[in-house]
Amino acid sequence: MAGHSGKTDGRQSRWDEHNEARRTAVLDAAIAAIEAAPEGAEVPVADIAARAGLSRTVLYRHFDDRADLDKAIRGRIFEHLQGVLLPRVTLDGTPVEIIQRIVGAYVDWATAHPRLHHVVHQQPLGLPGSPTDQAIGQLARQIRDLIVLGTTVLAFEADDDVQAALDPLVFGFIGMVMAAVHRWLGRADPAPAAEAFTGLLSEAIWMQIHGMAAARGLELDADVPIEQLLAGALESPESEPALESTETP
């Protein structure tokens, strides 16, 4: 019985892997079809199936309906986008350089894949359980963790309201970047140039963070590398950090 069960489990595992591979192939074919289609045009399921080398009937064995397929396509697009953005969320550089690195990566991706970027914006932000919400939420949590680490190094204790609001605030910053890029990219002739736009957008985010910190007695220096702060905190835990709190006791 055990042996028979093992064979059954093995066949099922191989079948599951086959189905997952075919599903992924369909989604990648859909992304290729979207990028090849005229801007704003809906891609027929028949075109996606043809690119994947399947019939419509076989394609729909892997998805409940067109809405389920579209949801899966958005999820696949966000997988690609996460692969671009998440590696940029590191402690390398100054606060402004970190922001510019993340924003620049998104601007570059959107510029290179305008039709995929359009698909991303077809779904409202913050819709619970959606691919958009899950992907942005993961990025927001990673950025939030960087901020929490920074405040810890600076020996700054945020009040309960700030701590509770940090995740949705970071989520909002990301949403602002996405909306601004969408508006910028939607122009007939996007201006200013991508590099200048990235700089201005990064500056806008930095000024919000800097202003909120200053209002709570934490004076941030845009020119001090985060690695320098961390190294100083590890080497001399009793010394004053390069960025010090100015909050009145």
Residue, then its C-alpha position, 0 to 999 in steps of 0.5 A: m500500500a505504501g509503495h502504491s501510495g508513493k507511486t501515486d504521490g510521485r505521479q501527482s507531483r509530476w502532474d502538478e509541476h507540469n501544470e505549474a510550468r504550463r500556467t507560468a508559460v501562459l502568463d509569460a505568453a500573456i506578458a509578451a502579447i501585452e507588450a506587443a499590442p497597441e497601447g491600451a488595447e485588450v489582448p484576446v485570450a486567443d492571442i495569448a493561447a497561440r503564443a503559449g502553443l495552446s488552445r483556448t480550451v486547454l488554457y482555461r483548464h488552468f484559470d477559472d475565467r478571464a478575470d482569474l487570468d487577468k489577476a494572475i497576469r498582474g501577479r506575474i508582472f509584479e513578480h518581475l517588478q519585485g525582482v527589479l525593486l527588492p534588490r535595491v532596498t539595501l543600506d548602501g549609500t546615503p538616505v537620498e541615494i537609497i531613495q533615488r536608487i529605488v525610485g530610479a529602478y521603478v522609473d526605468w522599469a516603467t519606461a522600458h515596459p509602459r504597457l505592463h505599467h498600464v496594466v499595473h494601474q488598472q487595479p486600485l491600490g490597497l485592494p486587500g488580497s490583490p496582486t497589487d496590494q501583496a506586491i506593494g505590501q512586501l516592498a513597503r514592509q522591507i522599506r519600513d524595516l530599513i526605517v525602523l533599523g535607522t531609528t534604532v541606530l539613532a536611539f530614537e523612539a517613535d510613539d505608538d501612533v508613528q509606529a502603527a502608521l509607518d506601514p501605511l505611510v510607506f505604502g502611501f509613498i510607494g503609491m505616490v511614486m507609482a501615480a506620479v510615474h503613471r501621470w508623467l509617462g502618460r504624456a505624449d512627450p514625457a518631460p522632464a527627462a527620466e533622470a531629472f524626474t527621478g531626482l525631483l520625485s526622490e527629493a519630494i519623498w526625502m523632504q516628507i521624511h525629513g520634515m516628519a522626522a524634524a517635527r519629532g525632534l530627529e534631525l536627519d543628514a542627507d549626506v551621511p551614508i547609512e553604513q557609516l551610521l551602523a559602523g559607528a553604532l557598532e564600534s562605539p555604542e556609547s558615542e553620539p550618532a552622526l545624526e542625533s535627536t534634537e528632541t527636548p527631554 
